[in-house]
């Protein structure tokens, strides 16, 4: 089952890698204003907040009988179709409005795939293994982003153009959908859909011990990471790198750093303690950004930038795995899809507003000042993780992998 979950997250990584490593650098190199680049990202962030509407659907008796895996497979096919459709928008810089609309619809389909995949994880993974499962799933995300979309398809795009690369990504997504549909049968479970109403599920979270601080923390913890990702294309241009340079110099480093982080998290996260890992990774990520900002004169050294990217990606892997696992622990079993969708919608709130801060932040602070500010923010999140006092996980799920 971990392979199925990892494959579904691989498709999410395909979309993320296409946007960050293939689409944005080309828009930046073509002279598309940064405000338009970040605007495309911000628009596409809306489905990741509104995805909480999918949670009640996945908690209905009908959806549980069909099986979260089957629903995830269907949503993945929609993602493949959307990627194929985007192949007609070439060059993207000449179709920015159409690209924004297509990117929005693609992310609507992907948000359904995400919620159904998470519901499948709740149903199939034991409580004691949640940290390992999240590490495997997020590792799959980065295999899709850096290896498949960045390195493999990046080479295809460089030689044959963006439409050819998009068709490769669409084909890979379709293959994953077919494999998941074949290997994940209908559940046949008879479960009352008590999570079919969003408000009761939300109120149960709010009234839980430390519920409101947990929701607030989830809404803020990834803001700095989203902002730095949004300005990455413009940062590469500032460094004098072409889109091809960025792919050649960064993608493999990102992949190695992320996979090393998730591999180590898969082994140690549940042993170290998910809450302790969350606190430590927040603090370390903040320190890494501040140190990098303080070494602005060394940015001309490619090896130094690559070293920063490797360390940052390793620490971020631990942060994401720990945060998602901790939030899984904060849900009630019969409301698993709805409450986790609410919590991860909070995680994705920064996708709506943080990219819009990119252009004014760079104008006011420069890239170095922006990285330093993001580091200070992440240190504040580390203190917030301590202050929230996350409740220990409740042993309420089926103990079977």
Secondary structure by P-SEA (a helix, b strand, c coil): caaaaaaaaaaaaaaaaaaccccaaaaaaacccaaaaaaaaaaaacccccccccccccccaaaaaacaaaaaaaaaaaaaaaaaaacccccccccaaaaaaaaaaaaaaaaaaaaaaaaaaaacccccaaaaaaaaaaaaaaaacccccccaaaaaaacccaaaaaaaaaaaaaaaaaaaaaaccccccccccccccaaaaaaaaaaccaaaaaaaaaaccaaaaaaaaaaaaaaaaaacccaaaaaaccaaaaaaaaaaaaaaaacccccccaaaaaaaaaaaaaaaaaaaaaaccccccaaaaaaaaaaaaaaaaaaaaaaaaaaaaaccccaaaaaaaaaaaaaaccccccccaaaaaaacccaaaaaaaaaaaaaaaaaaaaaaccccccccccccc
